[in-house]
Amino acid sequence: MVALTPEQTAPFFNAVQSSPLDLRCILLLLVTTGLRRGELAGLKWKDIDFENGYMQIERTSQYIGNKTLITKEPKTKSSRRAMVISDDIVKMLRNYKAWQTQQRLMMGRDWHDTDRLFTQYNGEPMYPDSLTKWFNHFLKRHNLRHVTLHSLRHTNATLMIAEGTDIRTVSNRLGHAQTSTTLNIYTHALKSKDAKAAQVLNDLLAIS
């Protein structure tokens, strides 16, 4: 498991903020929601509830070779989930939807209306591998530590744990079938949190 350290998050987010709106949306959604790459590529506008501030994870996109992209249900029952998104993310998505509408109007009849959030230039669903290739270029261009796109999912989880989010909530947002899966993957982050808790009690009780 590789996640961005606290020291690496500041330059990363600075680079994100200077990116084009569509790519900024991709990265901020991955970091703030912990979505898998295929889940992000599978998002449709009907999955976003702007009024109540949450989104549904209903499908995943997968490339199976020979220029073939398929859409299927998430890999487990728990992977189909709803999660709250922040007011800032809702605002960002509203702006992005307006931008995408402009792109659609410029394309005219050449636009393929798939209702996807993230698409190719003509509205066709985006290939998950395209996200990975772009992300690698993004890191290199901004001289950032090379991590994988999946590392943003791990970063999301470790940040939640560091801020004291209970493990069941973390597990539910990540779409894990069992909390034991989350515990096994993020043992290091939980141990660090546990060590801090022990030190807090030590200082509170003035143990010497």
N, C-alpha and C positions, 0 to 999 in steps of 0.2 A: 504494500500500500504506500503510495506516494501522494502527499498533499503539500500545498504551499504553506510555508512557515509564516508566522506573523510578520517577520522581516521582509518576506517576499510578496506579501499581499499588497502593500502600498504601491510599489512600482508597477505591479500587475494591474491594479485598478486605475492607476494614472494612464496606463497605455490603453486600457479598455475605454476610458472616457474620451479618448481622442480618436476612436475608431468610428467608421460609418455607422449609421443608426441600426441597420439590419444586423451587422456583426456585433455591435454593442449589445443588442437585445439577446442574441444567442449566448454570449458569454455570461451576461448578468443573470439570465434565466438558469443556466447550468450551475452557477455558483450559489444562487439564492434558493434553488429548489432541489438540487442534487439529482436532477433527471439523468437518465442514461441517454447516450447519444441517439439511439434509435427512438426512444420516447420523445425526445425533442423534435426529431425529424417527422414524427407522426402526428404532432399537434395540429389541430384544426381550430379555426376561429370559434366554431360552435362549442369548443371545450373551455373557452374563456368566459367566465361570468364577471363582466366588468362592474356590475352594480353591487354584487356581494363580495367581490375581491377573492375569488378562488378559481382554480382550474381543475379539470378532470383529465386523468391519464387513461385513455381508452384503447390506445393502439401503439404499435411500434413499427418502424420502417426498417427493412433489412435488405441488403444487397446480396444476391445469391449467385452472382457471376453472369457472364454473357449479357451484360448491359441490362440485367433484369432486376427490378426493385419490387419487393412485395410488401404488403401491409398486413399485419396480423395482430391478434390480441397479445397483450403483454404476457411474459413468460410464466407468471404465476397469478393466481387469483388475487393475491394481496398487491400485485403490481398495478392492478386496476384500482385507482385511488383518486381521491379529491384532496387538494391541499390549498391552504390559504396563501395568497400572494400579497405582498405589501402594497400600500398606496402608491409608493414610488414606482413599483413594477407595473401596476395597473396604468399609471399615467404614461410610462414609457411605451407600453403596448398600445395604448390609444394613439400615441404619436406615430408609432410604427405602422399601425393599421392604416392611418391616413396616408402615410408615405407609400405603402403598398398599393393603395387605391389609385394613386397617381400613376404608379408604374403600370397598373392594369389598363388605365385609360389610354396611356401612351401606346401600349401594345395593341389595343383594339381587338380585332377578331383573332389575332395571333396568340392572345392570352388564353391559357387553359385554366379554367376555374375549378381548382381542386379544394378550395377552402383551407389549404395548408398555410400555416404561419410562415414557414421558411421554405422557399421554393427556388427553382432555377429561374433564369431570366424571364422565361415565358409562362411561369405559373405552375409548371410541372413539379412534382415532389422532389425535394433535394435529396441527393445521395448522401447517406451518412459518412461515407469515406471522403466526400468533398469537405465536410466539416473538419475532419482530421487534418487534411492537407492544408486547408486554410489556417487552422490553428498553429500548425508547425511553422508556417510562414510568418504568422503574427508574432510568435515568440522570438524567432530569429531576427525579425525586423526591429524589434524593440529591445534586443539584447537581454532577454529574460531567460531564466532557468528553463531548460527543456524538460517539460513534463507532458504527460499524455492528456488528452481531452477528458478521460475518465478520472484524472487527478482532481478535476474540479468538483466531481461528485464526492470524492474523499475530503476535499477541502471544506465543502459544505457541512459534511458530517462532523468533522473535527472542530469546526467553528461552533456548531450547535452544542457539542459536548462541552467545549471550553467555556461557553456562556451559561452552562448549567441546565440546558434542556434535558428533560427526563428521557431515559433511553427508549421508552415505548413510543414517545412522540417522534424521536429521531428515526426509529425503526419504521414507523408508519409512513413518514414522509419519504423515506427511501424506497418504500415498497417491498421491504423484506417480509418473508413469510413468517418468520419467528424472530423474537428479540434476541434469541441466542445467536442468530446469524450476525446481527449488529454487534453484539458483545464480542464475538470471536474476531471480527474484522477490525474493530476499533479498540482492541485491548490496550494498546499503548496510550491512546488518548485518554482512556478511562483511568489507567494507572496514574497518569500525570495529574488528572483531576483529583484522584483519591489522595495522592501525595500532598497536594495543596490543602485539601480538607484536613488532613492529619496535622499539618503545620499550623493551620488556623486554630485548631483546638489546642495545640501545644502552646501557642502564643497567648490564647485566651485564658488558659489555666495557669500561665506563667510557670510551666514545668521547666526545671533546669537540671 
